[in-house]
Amino acid sequence: MLHLRAKLDIRLAAIADGRRETSLTLSSEDRRKSRLRACLDDGQEATLLLPRGTVLRQGDYLLDDEERVLVVVKASVETLSVARTADRLLLTRAAYHLGNRHIPLQIGPDWLAYEHDHVLDGMVGALGLIVALERRPFEPEVGGYGHGHDEDDDPPGADHVGRSRAGTT
């Protein structure tokens, strides 16, 4: 079984250096997990043991412990609700309401995609967007910081107990 612990810089991955190359196709949910048993596309078993908060994207590269196998990440095809409108204000309102519910979103110039949910489809449709089901890879936004939350990402003066770092409330 391969143990995949390292996500590579794309420039390093371009140099295969005789390593065996294979791929790993994962859903968007599984690409957000840092610990996972999986089956590579060639049938070999593998374990993801990545740093907590790592989010894998289509085209990312992973390397096994022995640095002999280079694995490219692929996004699996999923059933998505895709909401469309040419009205940017309406699109923004829908993104706000879905984001307020912590729904992972993939955002395009005149569309939003999310994992299919008929209740959310009704809400978005009631806002005035046209919702259709599509089967395609899902690449949701990873968040404002691009990774798991870290106290170093907080604005200056922020404190996790409700007080500023200067000690004022």
C-alpha atoms as one frame of an Amber mdcrd trajectory, in Angstrom:
protein
   0.000   0.000   0.000   1.285   3.457  -0.890   1.416   6.138   1.787   0.904
   9.571   0.220   2.144  12.268   2.618   3.440  15.048   0.370   1.658  17.429
  -2.000   4.219  18.668  -4.505   4.869  22.056  -5.983   3.741  21.824  -9.629
   7.220  22.795 -10.852   8.777  19.887  -8.958   6.146  17.471 -10.218   7.033
  18.305 -13.822  10.302  16.434 -13.293   9.196  12.797 -13.143  12.806  11.482
 -12.950  11.819   7.924 -13.836   9.083   7.716 -11.210   6.023   5.647 -11.997
   3.070   7.948 -12.688  -0.553   7.180 -11.880  -3.701   9.061 -10.920  -6.210
   9.253  -8.094  -9.784  10.326  -8.855 -11.635  11.759  -5.844 -14.897  13.575
  -5.144 -14.744  17.138  -3.859 -15.613  15.858  -0.376 -12.741  13.364  -0.406
 -10.325  16.019  -1.732 -10.998  17.980   1.495  -9.918  15.049   3.712  -6.350
  14.842   4.938  -6.694  11.191   6.058  -8.224   8.711   3.628  -7.831   5.151
   2.349  -8.307   5.136  -1.408  -7.804   3.075  -4.520  -5.627   4.641  -7.222
  -6.988   4.603 -10.764  -4.578   1.741 -11.578  -6.111  -0.371  -8.767  -3.336
  -0.013  -6.183  -4.391   0.815  -2.622  -3.144   4.041  -1.078  -3.503   6.021
   2.116  -3.590   9.815   2.199  -1.725  11.119   5.235  -1.555  14.828   4.464
  -1.164  17.793   6.820  -4.510  18.755   8.374  -6.356  21.366   6.353  -4.857
  20.293   3.021  -7.347  20.622   0.175  -6.519  18.791  -3.043  -7.405  20.294
  -6.418  -7.596  18.824  -9.911  -4.021  18.575 -11.204  -2.270  18.514  -7.815
   0.578  16.028  -7.465   1.262  13.682  -4.561   4.381  11.677  -3.831   4.641
   8.413  -1.925   6.933   7.917   1.098   9.606   6.198  -0.962   9.446   8.917
  -3.659   8.953   6.309  -6.383   5.357   7.013  -7.434   3.994  10.352  -8.657
   0.198  10.588  -8.328  -1.855  13.239 -10.127  -5.183  14.164  -8.498  -8.305
  14.132 -10.668 -11.728  15.497  -9.753 -14.477  12.911 -10.187 -17.684  13.668
 -12.048 -20.463  14.562  -9.600 -24.139  15.500  -9.803 -24.313  19.257  -9.290
 -26.994  21.884  -9.182 -25.937  24.730 -11.464 -27.791  28.009 -10.986 -27.554
  30.578 -13.779 -28.485  34.215 -14.248 -27.149  37.168 -16.200 -28.080  39.444
 -13.278 -24.937  39.876 -11.161 -26.857  41.219  -8.158 -29.098  38.149  -8.199
 -26.046  35.890  -8.514 -24.435  37.676  -5.562 -27.598  37.293  -3.464 -27.710
  33.553  -4.193 -24.014  33.200  -3.326 -24.641  35.079  -0.071 -27.542  32.832
   0.973 -25.698  29.619   0.058 -22.501  30.819   1.747 -24.482  31.740   4.847
 -25.404  28.042   5.006 -21.721  27.046   4.555 -22.459  25.361   1.225 -19.299
  24.740  -0.853 -19.646  26.698  -4.118 -17.939  26.753  -7.464 -18.418  30.195
  -8.969 -18.401  31.229 -12.615 -19.139  34.551 -14.344 -22.901  33.922 -14.548
 -23.380  30.704 -12.584 -22.973  28.977  -9.215 -22.566  25.223  -8.760 -23.085
  23.217  -5.588 -23.652  19.587  -4.664 -27.212  18.760  -5.658 -29.813  19.397
  -2.964 -33.479  19.831  -3.890 -34.170  22.119  -0.905 -31.350  24.477  -1.929
 -32.555  24.266  -5.546 -35.958  25.519  -4.383 -34.425  28.402  -2.427 -32.163
  29.470  -5.307 -35.004  29.096  -7.814 -37.248  31.259  -5.597 -34.573  33.975
  -5.758 -35.018  33.982  -9.543 -32.109  31.858 -10.838 -32.575  29.004 -13.300
 -31.352  25.748 -11.695 -30.379  22.665 -13.715 -28.671  19.385 -12.847 -25.301
  18.726 -14.482 -22.734  15.944 -14.160 -19.214  17.328 -14.090 -16.157  17.708
 -11.832 -16.738  19.992  -8.840 -14.007  22.471  -7.838 -15.486  24.599  -5.042
 -13.764  27.686  -3.672 -11.328  26.732  -0.920 -12.013  29.778   1.238 -10.643
  33.241   1.716  -7.330  32.018   3.099  -6.839  29.140   0.671  -6.307  26.556
   3.442  -7.473  25.597   6.899  -7.920  28.408   9.412  -4.840  29.532  11.318
  -4.664  32.208  13.997  -1.922  33.890  11.956  -4.591  34.595   9.314  -6.695
  36.692  11.665  -6.833  40.469  11.270  -4.441  42.452  13.492  -5.783  42.723
  17.036  -8.141  39.731  16.765  -8.426  37.415  19.755 -10.226  34.096  19.974
 -11.924  34.885  23.295 -13.619  38.067  22.105 -10.976  40.575  23.222  -8.361
  42.377  21.226  -4.740  41.375  21.750  -4.235  44.715  23.462  -6.628  43.497
  26.187  -9.585  45.785  25.430 -13.084  44.488  24.810
